[in-house]
Amino acid sequence: MRLVAALACAALLLAGCEPGQPSVDDEQDKAGPFPAADRPVAHIISSRWSTEEARDRLNEASEVMNKAGLKAGMTVADIGAGEGYYTIRAAARVGKEGRVLAEDIVAGVRDTLAERVARERLDNVSVRLGLPANPRLPDASFDRVLMVHMYHEIEQPYEFLWRMRPSLKPDGLVVVVDANRPTQNHGTPPGLLRCEFAAVGYTQVGMYDMPSAGGYLATFRAVGPRPEPRAIKPCKLSA
């Protein structure tokens, strides 16, 4: 009976997590063309970066959430949520008055996470399926958008970041955790990351070494008007 109840709750999570008003309307869906990224793209090889026990022994999530300024009552998007390591811990940090939207582009991973959320009775978490070039987030909704060890897997970063911008609240931040190594080796050089974000109108507001998370943590804020897709100038890998 418990399994049936958990599956039923998971189905409700999946059915109820789609916002009524997506951030990208019909006109924006036709936006483009967007420039291609001048860098290799890492393939998705696993929904797990390391075991949760090993990550907790290094105090990874707490350090990242502290540096990111996650607080009670915030609304957080966990993009590329995988098995939910950050989803679960962010839900506890933001509390009953906060919300976490966990998203993955792999349907099976999304479904498994929805079952975990239902099983652990996380009423402040919703789970949904994103698209490779479009996170499909609701407008003006998020205090923080987490992108942990997944940025290097985005094949169309300019379109993805462009479509993500409207989802941030005025003081919202995008929080990227990645390794300082080439993208094909499952990392992103910090200079290249900063350049790609800047091309879409974000400014870097923080950069921290994060050995516990296997690299660094960078935070970005959207500044000024969002550029027209045709006006976005792609970064060279040498940058």
Residue pairs with C-beta under 8 A, 6 or more apart in sequence:
6 115
6 118
6 119
7 115
7 118
8 118
9 118
9 119
9 121
10 111
10 114
10 115
10 117
10 118
12 118
13 114
13 117
13 118
13 125
13 126
13 127
14 110
14 111
14 114
14 127
14 128
16 126
17 101
17 126
17 127
17 128
18 128
19 137
19 138
19 141
21 138
21 139
22 136
22 137
22 138
23 136
23 137
23 138
23 139
23 163
23 166
23 167
24 134
24 136
24 163
24 166
28 163
31 162
31 229
32 159
32 229
32 230
33 229
33 230
34 156
34 158
34 159
34 162
34 229
34 232
35 158
35 232
35 233
35 234
36 156
36 234
37 155
37 156
37 157
37 158
37 196
37 234
37 235
38 234
38 235
38 236
38 237
39 183
39 192
39 237
40 182
40 183
40 184
41 152
41 153
41 154
41 155
41 183
41 184
42 152
42 153
42 183
42 184
42 185
42 186
43 153
44 106
44 153
45 186
47 82
47 83
47 104
47 106
47 109
47 112
48 82
48 83
49 55
49 82
49 85
49 148
49 149
49 214
50 214
52 83
52 85
55 61
55 85
55 212
58 212
58 213
59 212
60 210
60 212
60 213
61 85
61 86
61 89
62 89
63 210
63 212
63 213
64 86
64 148
64 175
64 177
64 210
64 212
64 213
64 217
65 89
65 90
65 93
67 175
67 206
67 208
67 210
67 217
67 219
68 144
68 146
68 173
68 175
68 217
68 219
69 144
69 173
70 76
70 90
70 93
70 94
70 144
71 93
71 94
72 93
72 94
72 95
72 97
72 98
73 94
73 95
73 97
73 98
74 94
74 98
74 143
74 144
75 94
75 98
75 99
75 100
75 101
75 141
75 142
75 143
75 144
75 169
76 90
76 94
76 98
76 99
76 100
76 101
76 142
76 143
76 144
76 145
76 146
77 100
77 101
77 103
77 135
77 137
77 141
77 142
77 144
77 145
77 146
77 167
78 84
78 86
78 87
78 90
78 100
78 101
78 102
78 103
78 146
78 148
79 103
79 130
79 135
79 145
79 146
79 147
79 150
80 103
80 104
80 105
80 147
80 148
80 149
80 150
80 153
81 87
81 102
81 103
81 104
81 109
81 113
81 127
82 104
82 109
82 113
83 109
83 112
83 113
83 116
84 102
84 113
84 116
84 117
86 146
86 148
87 100
87 102
87 113
87 117
87 122
87 125
88 116
88 120
88 122
90 100
90 146
91 98
91 100
91 122
91 124
91 125
94 100
94 124
95 124
96 123
96 124
98 124
99 124
99 125
99 126
100 122
100 124
100 125
100 126
101 125
101 126
101 127
101 128
101 137
101 141
101 142
102 113
102 117
102 125
102 126
102 127
102 128
103 110
103 127
103 128
103 129
103 130
103 135
103 136
103 137
104 110
104 113
104 129
104 130
105 129
105 130
105 131
105 132
107 129
110 127
110 128
110 129
113 127
114 127
117 125
117 127
128 136
130 136
132 154
132 155
132 156
132 160
133 154
133 155
133 156
133 159
133 160
133 163
134 159
134 160
134 163
135 160
135 163
135 164
135 167
136 163
137 145
137 164
137 166
137 167
138 167
139 166
139 167
140 166
140 167
140 168
140 169
140 170
141 167
141 169
142 167
142 168
142 169
142 172
143 169
143 171
143 172
143 173
144 172
144 173
144 174
144 175
145 164
145 167
145 168
145 172
145 173
145 174
145 175
146 175
146 177
147 174
147 175
147 176
147 177
148 175
148 176
148 177
148 213
149 177
149 178
149 179
149 186
149 213
149 214
151 157
151 176
151 178
151 188
151 193
152 178
152 183
152 186
152 187
152 188
154 160
157 196
158 196
158 199
158 200
158 229
158 232
158 234
159 229
161 196
161 197
161 200
161 202
162 200
162 226
162 227
162 229
162 232
164 174
165 200
165 201
165 202
165 222
165 226
166 226
168 174
168 221
168 222
171 221
172 221
172 222
173 205
173 219
173 220
173 221
174 197
174 202
174 219
174 220
174 221
175 217
175 218
175 219
176 188
176 193
176 217
176 218
176 219
176 220
177 210
177 213
177 214
177 215
177 216
177 217
178 187
178 188
178 193
178 215
178 216
178 218
179 185
179 186
179 187
179 188
179 214
179 215
179 216
180 187
180 188
180 189
180 190
180 215
180 216
181 187
181 189
182 189
183 189
183 192
187 215
190 207
190 216
190 218
191 239
192 235
192 237
192 239
193 218
194 204
194 218
195 235
195 239
196 235
197 203
197 204
197 220
198 204
199 227
199 232
199 233
199 234
199 235
200 226
200 227
200 232
201 222
201 223
201 224
201 225
201 226
201 227
202 220
202 221
202 222
202 223
203 220
203 221
203 223
204 218
204 219
204 220
205 219
205 220
205 221
206 217
206 218
206 219
207 216
207 217
207 218
207 219
208 216
208 217
208 218
209 216
210 216
210 217
